[in-house]
């Protein structure tokens, strides 16, 4: 009887491990909604409870353990490895990240605004490509995320190029000129709350923070999706937009980036 119980326990453990580590992740790879539900809700909450830590804290530990201080590329690689092989996280990711890199490198901006810092992954990707003297202001509403992002940015050695600001985008955008002396931005990366993409874009227009030629690059326009924002930038005479088809970070579900050039 004891042997049967032991065999049952071992079998159940193996089954749960296979379901958690392989079967379910494989099954949700091609469905963005299911992937987000599994990785960003079920797994994250379970691991937070089991480890008594948060996903951003676990990501920071991976950065400090597997990357070289002062080497931004090694920080990016460490986060990508963590997200692909250990625990998914809502960064722009390596695939869409290469598109982000291309846009930044082509534009070579001096004044950059990032809406949504999370753990600092895209901040590091952008800042490492900026020319000397350039400024990157990144806004993060969540204080816990901001605390981790500051450490990731510092570990990458990019504090001199990045100013991380805590608070709501709707509160800070109107204060950019007064508080930071920014007249207009060359490049804006939108990767925060999806329901804020459109109102914040209109707010930047109203505040005169966009000049002719300013590039807006929006992440997650398909998954979770920002239909109101896409309708606006694709139909407005003030923008010339194009879509870069890709995948939701670290999955095979379709997602993409929308690049919109402000025409004035």
Backbone bond lengths (Angstrom), bond angles and torsions (degrees), N, CA, C in turn:
res aa  C-N    CA-C-N  psi(-1)  N-CA   C-N-CA  omega(-1)  CA-C   N-CA-C  phi
1 X - - - 1.464 - - 1.532 110.73 -
2 X 1.338 115.44 -43.52 1.461 120.73 179.38 1.520 110.94 -64.09
3 X 1.339 115.32 -38.76 1.454 120.12 179.42 1.529 111.24 -65.24
4 X 1.345 115.55 -40.25 1.469 120.05 178.77 1.522 110.21 -63.33
5 X 1.337 116.32 -43.58 1.468 121.27 179.69 1.528 110.85 -62.98
6 X 1.328 115.25 -41.76 1.466 120.14 179.39 1.520 110.65 -63.48
7 X 1.341 115.93 -44.49 1.469 120.27 178.76 1.527 111.04 -62.40
8 X 1.330 116.22 -39.17 1.468 120.69 179.25 1.528 110.62 -63.93
9 X 1.331 116.54 -42.97 1.466 121.33 -179.74 1.531 111.21 -64.63
10 X 1.339 115.14 -43.09 1.465 119.01 178.95 1.526 110.34 -63.93
11 X 1.344 116.00 -44.19 1.456 120.37 179.82 1.517 112.17 -61.92
12 X 1.336 115.99 -42.29 1.464 120.66 179.37 1.521 111.17 -64.36
13 X 1.338 116.07 -39.77 1.472 121.18 179.48 1.524 110.76 -64.12
14 X 1.328 115.38 -44.16 1.464 120.21 179.15 1.529 110.62 -63.13
15 X 1.320 115.46 -42.97 1.471 120.21 179.83 1.518 111.12 -62.03
16 X 1.327 117.00 -45.55 1.467 120.68 178.98 1.525 111.24 -62.41
17 X 1.331 116.09 -39.87 1.457 120.22 179.55 1.529 110.79 -63.90
18 X 1.331 116.28 -44.14 1.466 120.62 179.39 1.526 110.52 -63.73
19 X 1.329 116.51 -42.69 1.462 120.35 178.85 1.526 111.00 -62.35
20 X 1.329 116.92 -45.95 1.465 121.98 -175.41 1.526 112.71 -71.25
21 X 1.319 115.75 -45.30 1.470 119.29 -170.78 1.517 114.43 -89.08
22 X 1.336 117.12 -21.12 1.467 118.22 -174.36 1.524 114.34 -134.15
23 X 1.331 117.83 -56.50 1.463 120.61 -169.31 1.530 112.63 -64.41
24 X 1.329 117.35 -53.68 1.473 119.87 -178.53 1.528 111.57 -66.57
25 X 1.357 119.94 -47.55 1.469 118.99 177.36 1.526 113.11 -56.34
26 X 1.339 116.68 -38.07 1.461 120.13 178.26 1.527 110.69 -67.27
27 X 1.322 116.07 -40.52 1.457 121.03 -177.19 1.523 112.92 -66.05
28 X 1.349 117.15 -32.71 1.472 119.83 -175.95 1.529 112.50 -94.06
29 X 1.321 118.10 -0.84 1.462 122.20 -175.74 1.522 113.46 -55.21
30 X 1.315 117.33 -35.27 1.459 120.93 -172.19 1.524 113.62 -101.87
31 X 1.308 116.94 5.25 1.460 121.09 178.92 1.529 108.53 -124.82
32 X 1.309 115.91 110.25 1.453 120.13 -174.52 1.512 113.94 -60.88
33 X 1.335 117.87 -43.12 1.464 121.39 -178.40 1.527 110.95 -64.13
34 X 1.340 115.99 -43.64 1.468 119.42 178.71 1.521 111.35 -68.19
35 X 1.337 116.68 -37.47 1.462 120.30 178.58 1.524 110.86 -62.41
36 X 1.333 116.83 -43.44 1.464 120.71 178.87 1.522 111.01 -65.78
37 X 1.336 117.04 -41.31 1.461 120.63 178.68 1.527 111.02 -62.00
38 X 1.335 116.31 -45.13 1.457 120.41 -177.99 1.530 111.56 -69.06
39 X 1.326 116.22 -54.56 1.465 119.88 -172.91 1.526 113.52 -77.01
40 X 1.338 115.81 -41.86 1.462 119.60 -169.32 1.523 113.56 -93.34
41 X 1.336 116.47 -8.66 1.461 119.58 178.49 1.529 110.69 -121.93
42 X 1.327 116.47 -64.20 1.470 120.11 -172.50 1.530 111.67 -67.26
43 X 1.339 116.69 -55.01 1.473 119.58 -176.25 1.520 111.14 -66.41
44 X 1.322 116.33 -44.50 1.469 118.51 -177.70 1.526 111.65 -60.55
45 X 1.317 117.05 -45.95 1.464 119.77 -179.78 1.523 111.72 -65.07
46 X 1.323 116.19 -38.57 1.471 119.67 179.55 1.528 110.98 -64.57
47 X 1.340 116.22 -46.45 1.461 119.81 -179.16 1.525 112.23 -68.79
48 X 1.323 116.46 -35.80 1.467 119.42 176.40 1.521 110.48 -59.71
49 X 1.343 115.64 -41.55 1.465 120.70 -179.49 1.526 111.38 -69.98
50 X 1.319 116.24 -44.14 1.465 120.64 -176.98 1.526 112.67 -69.86
51 X 1.328 117.05 -39.06 1.464 120.48 -174.98 1.522 113.57 -96.40
52 X 1.344 116.03 -9.77 1.469 121.61 -176.29 1.532 111.02 54.77
53 X 1.329 114.16 38.76 1.462 121.11 176.61 1.524 107.43 -143.22
54 X 1.329 116.39 172.84 1.459 120.05 178.50 1.526 109.84 -106.00
55 X 1.330 115.91 161.93 1.462 119.87 178.05 1.527 111.63 -58.14
56 X 1.341 119.47 -46.56 1.463 118.54 177.36 1.527 113.03 -58.59
57 X 1.322 118.38 -36.33 1.464 120.76 177.60 1.520 111.09 -66.10
58 X 1.324 116.72 -39.54 1.462 120.15 178.59 1.528 110.57 -68.67
59 X 1.316 116.60 -36.68 1.469 120.86 176.94 1.524 110.64 -64.29
60 X 1.318 117.18 -42.66 1.464 120.97 178.79 1.525 111.33 -61.19
61 X 1.314 117.15 -41.88 1.464 120.47 177.88 1.520 111.26 -60.80
62 X 1.338 116.31 -39.84 1.466 120.37 178.21 1.526 110.73 -63.93
63 X 1.324 116.61 -40.38 1.470 120.84 177.81 1.522 110.55 -61.81
64 X 1.322 116.21 -47.74 1.463 120.15 -177.23 1.527 112.56 -68.25
65 X 1.317 116.73 -27.62 1.459 120.74 -178.58 1.520 112.90 -86.28
66 X 1.352 116.79 -34.86 1.463 119.49 -168.99 1.526 114.41 -115.96
67 X 1.325 118.54 7.21 1.462 119.73 177.19 1.526 110.48 -127.68
68 X 1.316 115.67 167.12 1.462 122.32 -178.04 1.521 109.85 -98.76
69 X 1.309 116.83 127.52 1.464 120.55 179.14 1.533 109.82 -58.86
70 X 1.322 116.40 132.27 1.452 121.05 179.17 1.517 114.27 86.80
71 X 1.323 117.51 2.26 1.469 122.20 -179.44 1.533 108.95 -116.83
72 X 1.343 117.82 94.96 1.470 120.79 -176.48 1.525 113.74 -56.89
73 X 1.332 117.50 -39.31 1.459 119.59 -177.91 1.519 111.41 -64.83
74 X 1.318 117.61 -36.36 1.462 119.59 178.57 1.524 111.06 -69.77
75 X 1.337 116.94 -31.14 1.465 120.82 175.41 1.524 110.23 -65.44
76 X 1.329 116.73 -45.41 1.461 121.81 177.74 1.526 110.39 -60.07
77 X 1.317 116.47 -45.79 1.464 120.78 -178.97 1.523 111.49 -63.62
78 X 1.327 117.05 -39.46 1.464 120.80 179.53 1.527 111.36 -64.69
79 X 1.336 116.71 -40.74 1.465 120.24 178.95 1.524 110.41 -68.23
80 X 1.328 116.96 -42.99 1.466 119.83 178.17 1.524 111.42 -59.98
81 X 1.322 116.85 -42.56 1.469 120.52 179.52 1.525 110.51 -64.96
82 X 1.326 116.46 -42.53 1.464 121.40 177.90 1.528 110.66 -58.84
83 X 1.331 115.93 -44.60 1.467 120.78 -175.32 1.529 112.88 -75.11
84 X 1.306 117.64 -29.64 1.468 120.15 179.74 1.527 112.76 -84.79
85 X 1.313 116.67 -33.64 1.462 119.39 -170.39 1.531 114.86 -114.08
86 X 1.330 116.78 -14.09 1.459 118.13 -178.95 1.527 112.60 -122.35
87 X 1.328 116.26 -54.15 1.457 118.43 -173.24 1.529 110.37 -155.84
88 X 1.298 116.87 119.22 1.468 122.43 179.15 1.525 110.44 -59.35
89 X 1.319 116.52 144.98 1.468 121.03 174.31 1.517 108.85 -145.27
90 X 1.324 116.51 156.63 1.460 122.02 -170.94 1.525 113.10 -86.29
91 X 1.329 116.87 49.79 1.464 120.70 170.73 1.527 108.64 -82.35
92 X 1.324 116.65 168.71 1.461 118.87 174.40 1.525 110.25 -62.93
93 X 1.335 117.07 -26.68 1.461 121.61 173.81 1.516 113.88 87.08
94 X 1.323 115.61 170.39 1.457 120.89 -175.15 1.518 113.33 -71.54
95 X 1.341 117.74 -40.02 1.465 120.51 -177.07 1.527 111.49 -68.43
96 X 1.322 117.08 -54.45 1.459 119.86 176.24 1.526 110.88 -69.51
97 X 1.321 116.12 -25.98 1.458 120.09 178.21 1.514 112.61 -61.46
98 X 1.328 117.02 -34.13 1.465 120.09 178.57 1.528 110.46 -67.94
99 X 1.334 116.80 -32.59 1.469 120.71 175.49 1.521 109.31 -68.58
100 X 1.317 116.56 -44.44 1.466 121.37 175.92 1.521 110.88 -56.63
101 X 1.328 116.52 -44.98 1.465 121.04 178.73 1.531 111.18 -58.26
102 X 1.326 116.50 -43.65 1.464 120.87 -177.51 1.522 111.31 -64.57
103 X 1.341 116.35 -41.99 1.459 120.12 179.63 1.524 110.78 -65.22
104 X 1.321 116.97 -44.53 1.468 120.73 -179.98 1.522 110.66 -64.86
105 X 1.318 117.32 -45.28 1.465 120.97 -178.99 1.526 111.58 -62.60
106 X 1.327 116.73 -40.18 1.466 120.93 179.57 1.525 111.55 -67.18
107 X 1.332 115.88 -39.89 1.464 120.68 -176.63 1.518 112.61 -79.75
108 X 1.339 117.12 -34.62 1.467 123.28 -177.77 1.534 111.10 50.71
109 X 1.334 117.57 56.99 1.466 121.10 -172.89 1.525 113.18 -74.77
110 X 1.321 115.88 153.30 1.461 121.65 176.52 1.527 111.86 -103.93
111 X 1.325 117.29 -26.91 1.468 121.73 179.87 1.527 108.47 -128.04
112 X 1.331 114.61 115.12 1.468 121.18 -172.27 1.522 109.95 -125.07
113 X 1.334 115.89 139.84 1.456 122.11 173.70 1.523 108.40 -120.64
114 X 1.327 115.86 128.76 1.462 121.46 174.27 1.517 108.49 -115.04
115 X 1.316 116.45 126.60 1.460 121.93 177.53 1.522 108.31 -103.62
116 X 1.332 116.17 105.91 1.461 121.77 -177.36 1.514 111.69 103.36
117 X 1.315 116.75 96.51 1.471 121.85 -177.08 1.521 112.32 -87.30
118 X 1.320 116.56 -38.80 1.463 124.63 -170.10 1.527 109.04 51.03
119 X 1.330 119.79 -116.72 1.466 120.68 -177.48 1.533 113.05 -98.38
120 X 1.324 117.41 5.17 1.460 119.84 175.19 1.509 115.93 94.90
121 X 1.334 117.40 6.81 1.469 119.97 -177.56 1.527 111.61 -61.98
122 X 1.326 117.55 -55.01 1.464 119.71 -179.26 1.524 111.02 -68.98
123 X 1.324 117.07 -28.82 1.466 120.65 175.86 1.521 109.91 -59.92
124 X 1.321 116.11 -45.55 1.468 120.94 179.09 1.521 110.27 -65.64
125 X 1.340 117.23 -42.56 1.471 120.80 179.53 1.522 110.27 -57.88
126 X 1.335 116.45 -45.45 1.461 120.23 -177.58 1.525 111.13 -71.34
127 X 1.331 116.77 -50.43 1.469 121.53 -172.31 1.522 112.49 -61.52
128 X 1.324 117.15 -34.54 1.463 119.43 -177.22 1.524 112.06 -67.03
129 X 1.336 117.03 -18.52 1.464 121.51 -177.03 1.528 112.78 -100.74
130 X 1.323 117.53 -3.42 1.461 120.37 -175.78 1.529 111.43 -77.66
131 X 1.337 117.10 148.66 1.467 120.63 178.77 1.522 110.95 -72.73
132 X 1.326 117.97 162.55 1.465 121.03 177.23 1.530 111.02 -55.83
133 X 1.328 116.00 137.35 1.451 120.99 178.87 1.516 114.63 86.85
134 X 1.323 117.82 -5.40 1.460 121.30 -179.71 1.528 110.37 -74.04
135 X 1.336 115.75 156.28 1.467 122.12 179.85 1.513 110.19 -123.65
136 X 1.316 115.37 135.20 1.460 122.20 174.07 1.518 107.87 -122.00
137 X 1.329 116.09 115.85 1.461 121.78 174.02 1.516 107.61 -102.16
138 X 1.322 117.00 123.65 1.461 121.01 -178.83 1.525 109.09 -121.17
139 X 1.324 116.58 130.51 1.458 122.80 -176.99 1.524 110.89 -105.23
140 X 1.330 116.12 132.05 1.469 120.98 177.54 1.529 109.43 -136.24
141 X 1.315 115.45 124.65 1.457 121.34 -177.82 1.528 112.34 -75.22
142 X 1.335 116.82 -36.12 1.460 122.48 -174.26 1.525 110.63 -85.66
143 X 1.330 116.96 117.55 1.474 121.41 -175.70 1.533 111.82 -64.60
144 X 1.336 117.66 -35.50 1.465 120.70 179.59 1.531 110.83 -66.92
145 X 1.334 116.84 -42.18 1.457 119.82 175.93 1.519 110.63 -62.32
146 X 1.333 115.67 -42.92 1.469 120.27 -177.77 1.526 111.06 -61.37
147 X 1.322 117.33 -38.51 1.468 121.10 -179.84 1.527 111.01 -63.26
148 X 1.328 116.79 -40.81 1.464 120.80 177.28 1.521 110.41 -69.35
149 X 1.325 117.21 -43.81 1.466 121.47 -178.28 1.526 111.45 -59.59
150 X 1.315 116.98 -39.83 1.466 120.13 178.72 1.532 110.86 -58.76
151 X 1.323 115.79 -40.45 1.466 119.90 -179.39 1.530 111.18 -71.09
152 X 1.326 116.62 -37.80 1.466 120.25 178.14 1.529 110.31 -65.72
153 X 1.327 116.66 -44.64 1.466 121.59 179.50 1.525 110.33 -63.20
154 X 1.333 116.71 -43.01 1.466 120.68 178.79 1.528 110.77 -65.02
155 X 1.334 117.12 -40.75 1.473 121.09 178.73 1.530 110.43 -61.29
156 X 1.332 115.99 -35.03 1.469 120.62 178.75 1.525 112.22 -76.97
157 X 1.338 116.93 -10.66 1.460 120.88 178.54 1.513 113.99 77.21
158 X 1.336 116.95 31.94 1.467 120.37 -174.00 1.531 112.96 -117.11
159 X 1.330 117.37 18.87 1.469 119.81 -177.55 1.521 112.90 -60.68
160 X 1.337 116.86 -29.92 1.461 119.41 -176.68 1.523 112.67 -71.40
161 X 1.325 117.68 -19.02 1.468 121.37 -178.94 1.527 113.26 -102.05
162 X 1.337 116.85 -13.86 1.463 120.77 -170.57 1.521 111.00 -119.01
163 X 1.324 115.08 135.10 1.460 121.85 171.05 1.513 107.82 -120.51
164 X 1.325 116.29 110.94 1.460 121.31 -178.83 1.520 108.94 -94.01
165 X 1.327 115.79 126.87 1.458 122.09 -176.96 1.519 109.10 -119.42
166 X 1.329 116.41 129.64 1.462 121.25 177.94 1.517 110.11 -91.57
167 X 1.322 115.75 136.19 1.451 119.88 175.90 1.517 112.07 141.63
168 X 1.314 115.35 177.47 1.460 122.07 -178.06 1.521 110.42 -78.94
169 X 1.314 116.25 138.67 1.468 120.96 -179.63 1.520 111.14 -59.91
170 X 1.329 116.58 -37.94 1.451 120.32 -179.94 1.515 113.32 -64.24
171 X 1.331 116.57 -24.61 1.469 120.69 177.37 1.524 112.19 -84.89
172 X 1.329 116.94 -35.52 1.455 121.15 -172.84 1.526 114.20 -88.28
173 X 1.316 118.40 -32.21 1.467 119.75 -177.88 1.533 112.05 -56.28
174 X 1.346 119.46 -44.49 1.461 118.83 179.17 1.530 113.81 -68.02
175 X 1.331 117.88 -13.02 1.464 121.59 -176.69 1.523 112.93 -101.80
176 X 1.328 117.67 3.34 1.457 120.89 -175.40 1.527 112.71 -59.97
177 X 1.310 116.73 -45.78 1.464 119.67 -177.33 1.525 111.09 -67.36
178 X 1.328 115.08 -45.88 1.466 120.05 -177.07 1.522 112.02 -69.83
179 X 1.328 117.01 -44.84 1.467 120.97 -171.89 1.529 113.43 -84.31
180 X 1.338 116.93 -35.61 1.459 120.13 -174.35 1.526 113.49 -114.92
181 X 1.323 116.94 -4.93 1.459 119.80 -179.56 1.515 113.64 69.88
182 X 1.332 116.09 24.02 1.464 121.24 179.92 1.531 109.62 -90.13
183 X 1.312 116.71 121.96 1.460 119.96 176.57 1.528 110.23 -84.42
184 X 1.327 116.58 -53.56 1.464 121.59 177.38 1.528 109.01 -143.89
185 X 1.327 115.52 158.24 1.460 121.35 176.03 1.524 109.96 -103.19
186 X 1.332 114.87 147.36 1.464 120.76 174.96 1.529 111.37 -85.12
187 X 1.334 114.89 -31.41 1.472 120.27 -174.60 1.519 109.34 -147.39
188 X 1.320 116.33 136.13 1.463 122.44 176.93 1.526 108.33 -128.63
189 X 1.338 116.07 127.26 1.462 121.44 176.57 1.521 108.36 -109.23
190 X 1.328 116.46 119.27 1.467 122.32 -178.65 1.527 109.65 -101.54
191 X 1.336 115.46 117.17 1.464 119.95 -179.67 1.528 109.55 -153.29
192 X 1.353 115.63 39.54 1.460 120.18 -179.19 1.527 109.37 -111.60
193 X 1.315 117.87 -147.10 1.460 120.69 179.33 1.521 109.35 -59.56
194 X 1.321 116.74 129.04 1.464 120.54 -172.75 1.528 112.19 -66.15
195 X 1.333 117.75 -29.79 1.461 119.55 178.82 1.528 112.77 -76.21
196 X 1.348 116.16 -0.96 1.461 120.06 178.22 1.533 112.30 -103.20
197 X 1.331 118.09 -7.58 1.467 119.83 -178.39 1.527 111.19 -56.43
198 X 1.315 117.02 -53.66 1.463 120.41 -176.02 1.526 112.53 -69.40
199 X 1.348 119.69 -51.80 1.467 117.91 179.77 1.527 113.66 -61.13
200 X 1.327 117.56 -34.86 1.463 119.09 179.23 1.528 111.62 -72.25
201 X 1.334 117.09 -33.94 1.463 120.15 175.51 1.526 110.48 -63.77
202 X 1.325 116.36 -45.59 1.458 120.22 177.77 1.520 111.09 -64.91
203 X 1.328 117.04 -35.45 1.460 120.79 178.35 1.519 110.93 -65.97
204 X 1.336 116.98 -41.25 1.470 120.18 176.55 1.523 111.11 -62.66
205 X 1.321 116.96 -37.90 1.464 120.67 175.89 1.524 110.42 -62.22
206 X 1.334 115.88 -48.72 1.462 121.08 -177.93 1.526 112.47 -62.50
207 X 1.338 115.54 -32.51 1.471 120.26 -178.77 1.526 112.45 -86.55
208 X 1.323 117.02 0.39 1.459 120.81 178.38 1.510 114.61 69.47
209 X 1.346 116.76 27.74 1.470 120.47 -177.32 1.530 112.59 -88.24
210 X 1.335 116.21 -7.18 1.460 120.46 178.54 1.523 109.08 -108.37
211 X 1.324 116.53 131.18 1.463 121.89 176.66 1.522 108.48 -109.16
212 X 1.295 117.09 169.54 1.455 120.15 175.01 1.527 109.15 -60.97
213 X 1.321 116.34 121.03 1.460 121.37 -178.57 1.511 114.65 102.51
214 X 1.342 117.86 -10.38 1.468 119.73 175.40 1.531 109.64 -59.05
215 X 1.332 115.84 134.47 1.466 121.23 -179.64 1.521 109.98 -104.67
216 X 1.329 115.78 127.75 1.455 122.50 171.91 1.527 107.65 -105.61
217 X 1.325 116.37 130.68 1.461 121.35 176.69 1.514 107.51 -123.63
218 X 1.329 116.41 118.41 1.464 122.03 -175.12 1.517 110.81 -110.44
219 X 1.333 116.11 130.27 1.466 122.04 179.24 1.529 110.22 -94.41
220 X 1.331 115.34 160.63 1.479 123.28 174.23 1.525 112.66 58.77
221 X 1.325 116.66 38.48 1.466 119.18 -177.21 1.527 112.53 -76.18
222 X 1.339 117.38 -15.43 1.463 121.86 176.36 1.519 110.97 -105.34
223 X 1.308 116.82 -44.90 1.468 122.29 179.97 1.523 110.06 -132.12
224 X 1.320 119.42 114.70 1.460 128.76 3.32 1.534 115.10 -68.62
225 X 1.337 116.93 -21.16 1.450 120.28 176.13 1.516 113.83 105.45
226 X 1.351 115.08 145.27 1.465 122.03 178.41 1.539 108.62 -138.60
227 X 1.325 117.90 68.42 1.464 120.59 -173.96 1.521 114.25 -60.47
228 X 1.333 117.83 -36.49 1.467 119.65 -179.92 1.526 111.37 -67.11
229 X 1.337 116.70 -39.11 1.458 121.31 177.96 1.530 110.68 -65.61
230 X 1.326 116.67 -45.54 1.462 120.67 -179.40 1.529 111.29 -62.72
231 X 1.310 116.55 -42.35 1.466 119.58 178.60 1.527 110.56 -60.50
232 X 1.319 116.04 -38.86 1.468 120.75 -178.07 1.531 111.92 -68.34
233 X 1.331 117.36 -54.64 1.471 118.86 -174.25 1.526 112.27 -71.73
234 X 1.334 116.86 -26.45 1.465 119.69 -179.04 1.532 112.69 -81.19
235 X 1.315 116.77 -19.71 1.464 120.30 -177.58 1.523 113.70 -112.36
236 X 1.320 116.61 -9.98 1.456 119.68 -179.76 1.524 110.80 -78.20
237 X 1.323 116.32 139.98 1.468 121.24 176.12 1.521 111.52 -72.77
238 X 1.338 116.45 -7.66 1.464 120.88 -178.80 1.524 112.93 -87.76
239 X 1.352 117.33 -5.38 1.457 120.42 -176.46 1.526 111.65 -134.86
240 X 1.312 114.00 148.95 1.462 121.97 167.36 1.520 106.35 -116.75
241 X 1.324 116.81 116.11 1.464 120.89 -170.77 1.522 112.65 -119.02
242 X 1.322 114.46 150.70 1.465 121.11 172.51 1.523 108.87 -144.81
243 X 1.330 114.77 152.59 1.461 121.79 -175.46 1.521 110.65 -108.63
244 X 1.332 116.56 131.30 1.457 122.65 174.91 1.531 107.95 -104.31
245 X 1.326 115.86 106.56 1.459 120.52 -179.11 1.525 110.75 -72.45
246 X 1.318 116.18 135.55 1.460 120.86 -179.33 1.526 107.89 -154.45
247 X 1.332 116.36 -146.45 1.460 121.77 179.75 1.521 110.63 -136.59
248 X 1.314 115.27 151.63 1.452 120.82 172.51 1.523 108.24 -55.05
249 X 1.311 115.84 137.73 1.458 120.85 -174.22 1.531 113.65 -45.49
250 X 1.333 113.64 124.79 1.463 123.62 175.02 1.536 113.56 61.88
251 X 1.352 117.36 25.96 1.462 121.46 174.91 1.527 108.33 -137.20
252 X 1.332 115.57 -174.98 1.464 121.99 175.88 1.527 111.69 -110.56
253 X 1.324 117.46 9.05 1.467 121.77 178.40 1.524 109.71 -77.98
254 X 1.321 117.17 141.01 1.465 119.15 -176.93 1.525 111.82 -65.99
255 X 1.299 114.53 137.38 1.458 123.77 170.92 1.521 105.65 -154.75
256 X 1.297 117.48 -179.78 1.454 118.23 178.85 1.508 112.17 -173.64
257 X 1.320 115.13 178.66 1.454 123.95 179.10 1.526 108.90 -117.58
258 X 1.314 116.64 139.06 1.461 121.49 175.94 1.532 108.60 -108.62
259 X 1.319 115.25 120.06 1.458 121.29 177.69 1.518 108.37 -100.29
260 X 1.321 116.24 123.97 1.474 121.31 -178.35 1.514 109.82 -128.02
261 X 1.336 116.17 121.82 1.454 121.81 178.82 1.532 108.32 -95.99
262 X 1.329 116.49 124.36 1.463 121.08 179.28 1.529 109.47 -75.95
263 X 1.322 115.35 125.50 1.463 120.64 -175.08 1.526 113.09 -96.13
264 X 1.302 116.47 -3.31 1.459 120.38 177.88 1.512 112.81 92.79
